[in-house]
């Protein structure tokens, strides 16, 4: 068994690289989309900085719809959209689009939760002193919510790792594809065990790093 695992080391290395690439690219783009969406969800709600009932209702509904779909179903449902955007539905490129569509609303909802924990009295005090909406959002709300935002991104990263594993079902590569081809289709138990161990170590490392960074920010 040891000899076989040693022979498969390049395959494990390549699969881990593909998983990390999918997670990093998807997380960066999802964060760029999700954080502004989360801010909009907060400030457009009733009795906040820029209340807008219809905009809040539209954003809230879209996010709820996307988040209600399991990733494997969402991934299949948007195949035409994925092919239109990147020209393929397989490999890392084919997985990134559904990963972004799945993760951005998730980050937006977590971002909303983190921002709503900021003391409303502080916001109202700066508003009364004449601070602009942009100043309150970026200098007060986002600054105060940094530890919570970091933990939200940590949770999102771990969720992305799980999603990339499911993306292996469409040939996206990564550890999920490795587990599916060797662990399930060929019932290669040692490969499955090692893949699970790698995923557990990856998740534990990210969670520990996120917790440490959040404590430092506080």
C-alpha positions as a printed Julia matrix, in Angstrom:
218×3 Matrix{Float64}:
   0.0    0.0     0.0
   2.84   2.38    0.92
   4.53   1.75   -2.41
   1.31   2.49   -4.32
   0.7    5.72   -2.41
   4.29   6.77   -3.1
   3.74   6.17   -6.82
   0.6    8.33   -6.68
   2.35  11.23   -4.91
   2.55  13.36   -8.1
  -1.19  12.8    -8.59
  -1.94  13.91   -5.03
   0.29  16.96   -5.5
  -1.42  17.94   -8.74
  -4.9   17.43   -7.25
  -4.03  19.53   -4.2
  -2.68  22.28   -6.47
  -5.89  22.25   -8.54
  -8.03  22.45   -5.39
  -6.02  25.38   -4.01
  -6.21  27.22   -7.34
  -9.99  26.76   -7.56
 -10.46  27.92   -3.98
  -8.18  30.97   -4.28
  -9.54  32.26   -7.59
 -13.16  31.66   -6.59
 -12.68  33.19   -3.14
 -11.07  36.38   -4.47
 -13.77  37.0    -7.07
 -16.58  35.95   -4.71
 -15.26  38.35   -2.06
 -15.12  41.22   -4.55
 -18.78  40.53   -5.39
 -20.04  39.39   -1.98
 -18.78  42.21    0.25
 -20.51  45.02   -1.69
 -23.67  42.9    -1.82
 -23.5   42.43    1.95
 -23.06  46.17    2.47
 -26.05  46.88    0.22
 -28.16  44.38    2.15
 -27.41  46.27    5.35
 -27.69  49.91    4.34
 -30.81  49.49    2.15
 -32.85  47.76    4.84
 -35.56  49.83    6.56
 -34.34  52.49    9.01
 -30.71  52.26    7.97
 -28.32  54.57    6.11
 -29.93  54.35    2.66
 -33.29  52.56    2.99
 -34.62  51.23   -0.29
 -37.39  48.68    0.1
 -37.36  47.4    -3.48
 -33.6   47.11   -3.85
 -33.38  45.31   -0.51
 -36.22  42.97   -1.48
 -34.64  42.12   -4.86
 -31.17  41.48   -3.42
 -32.52  39.52   -0.49
 -34.69  37.33   -2.74
 -31.92  36.58   -5.25
 -29.48  35.65   -2.5
 -32.03  33.42   -0.8
 -32.83  31.63   -4.06
 -29.18  30.93   -4.9
 -28.36  29.83   -1.36
 -31.31  27.45   -1.28
 -29.83  25.35   -4.11
 -27.36  22.56   -3.29
 -24.09  23.17   -5.1
 -24.28  20.03   -7.24
 -27.71  21.11   -8.56
 -26.61  24.71   -9.09
 -23.51  23.54  -10.94
 -25.6   21.52  -13.41
 -28.34  24.14  -13.71
 -25.99  26.91  -14.88
 -23.97  24.8   -17.35
 -25.12  26.97  -20.32
 -24.11  30.13  -18.43
 -20.74  28.62  -17.49
 -20.05  27.64  -21.09
 -21.02  31.13  -22.25
 -18.65  32.81  -19.76
 -15.53  30.61  -20.0
 -16.23  28.45  -23.05
 -16.07  25.13  -21.19
 -17.85  23.25  -18.41
 -14.98  20.97  -17.34
 -11.67  21.49  -15.63
 -10.74  24.31  -13.31
 -12.19  26.94  -15.65
 -15.52  25.15  -15.79
 -15.69  24.89  -11.99
 -14.81  28.48  -11.13
 -18.02  30.04  -12.48
 -20.44  27.86  -10.45
 -18.15  28.19   -7.42
 -18.39  31.98   -7.65
 -22.17  31.92   -8.17
 -22.48  29.63   -5.15
 -20.07  31.47   -2.82
 -20.7   35.17   -3.51
 -24.26  35.16   -2.06
 -22.98  33.13    0.89
 -20.31  35.74    1.62
 -22.9   38.5     1.18
 -25.17  36.93    3.8
 -22.3   36.39    6.24
 -21.1   39.94    5.59
 -24.59  41.22    6.37
 -24.56  39.37    9.69
 -21.13  40.75   10.63
 -22.09  44.35    9.79
 -25.37  44.16   11.68
 -23.41  43.36   14.84
 -21.81  46.83   14.78
 -23.28  49.01   17.53
 -26.12  51.03   15.99
 -25.48  53.85   18.48
 -22.0   54.43   17.07
 -23.4   54.63   13.53
 -26.1   57.12   14.58
 -23.56  59.24   16.46
 -21.32  59.63   13.4
 -24.38  60.23   11.21
 -25.45  63.04   13.56
 -21.97  64.59   13.35
 -22.28  64.87    9.59
 -20.27  61.87    8.39
 -21.16  60.72    4.89
 -22.63  57.3     4.14
 -19.35  56.15    2.58
 -17.38  57.26    5.63
 -19.73  55.45    7.99
 -19.66  52.26    5.91
 -15.91  52.01    5.37
 -14.44  53.84    8.37
 -16.91  52.67   11.0
 -18.96  49.63   10.01
 -16.37  47.67    8.02
 -13.58  48.64   10.42
 -15.53  47.57   13.5
 -16.67  44.34   11.84
 -13.21  43.25   10.62
 -12.85  40.25   12.98
 -16.33  39.03   12.06
 -15.66  39.58    8.36
 -12.44  37.61    8.58
 -14.23  34.72   10.27
 -16.9   34.9     7.56
 -14.23  34.57    4.89
 -12.73  31.66    6.8
 -16.08  29.87    6.83
 -16.55  30.65    3.13
 -13.13  29.24    2.3
 -13.94  25.99    4.07
 -17.28  25.84    2.26
 -15.44  26.37   -1.03
 -13.16  23.41   -0.3
 -16.23  21.22    0.12
 -17.74  22.61   -3.07
 -14.56  21.93   -5.07
 -14.78  18.32   -3.93
 -18.28  18.1    -5.41
 -17.06  19.85   -8.55
 -15.04  16.71   -9.22
 -18.3   15.18  -10.44
 -18.02  17.26  -13.64
 -14.33  16.59  -14.13
 -13.14  19.79  -12.49
 -10.01  18.14  -11.15
  -8.75  18.58   -7.62
  -9.04  16.29   -4.64
 -12.74  15.67   -5.27
 -12.05  14.32   -8.72
  -9.25  12.15   -7.33
 -11.53  10.71   -4.65
 -14.28  10.1    -7.2
 -12.11   8.36   -9.82
  -9.91   6.29   -7.51
 -11.76   6.09   -4.23
 -15.29   5.54   -5.56
 -15.15   4.25   -9.14
 -12.16   1.95   -8.52
 -12.86   1.48   -4.81
  -9.24   2.25   -3.95
  -9.56   2.62   -0.19
  -5.99   3.85    0.53
  -6.39   6.69   -1.97
  -9.74   7.64   -0.42
  -8.27   7.64    3.09
  -5.31   9.82    2.12
  -7.6   12.24    0.24
  -9.82  12.59    3.3
  -6.8   13.18    5.54
  -5.49  15.9     3.19
  -8.89  17.64    3.18
  -9.16  17.47    6.97
  -5.66  18.93    7.41
  -6.41  21.69    4.89
  -9.64  22.67    6.64
  -8.06  22.58   10.12
  -5.17  24.76    8.96
  -7.47  27.37    7.39
  -9.8   27.46   10.4
  -6.92  27.82   12.86
  -5.32  30.58   10.78
  -8.65  32.42   10.5
  -9.3   32.2    14.24
  -5.79  33.45   15.01
  -6.07  36.4    12.61
  -9.51  37.35   13.98
  -8.16  37.4    17.53
  -5.31  39.64   16.41
  -7.73  42.08   14.77
  -9.76  42.38   17.95
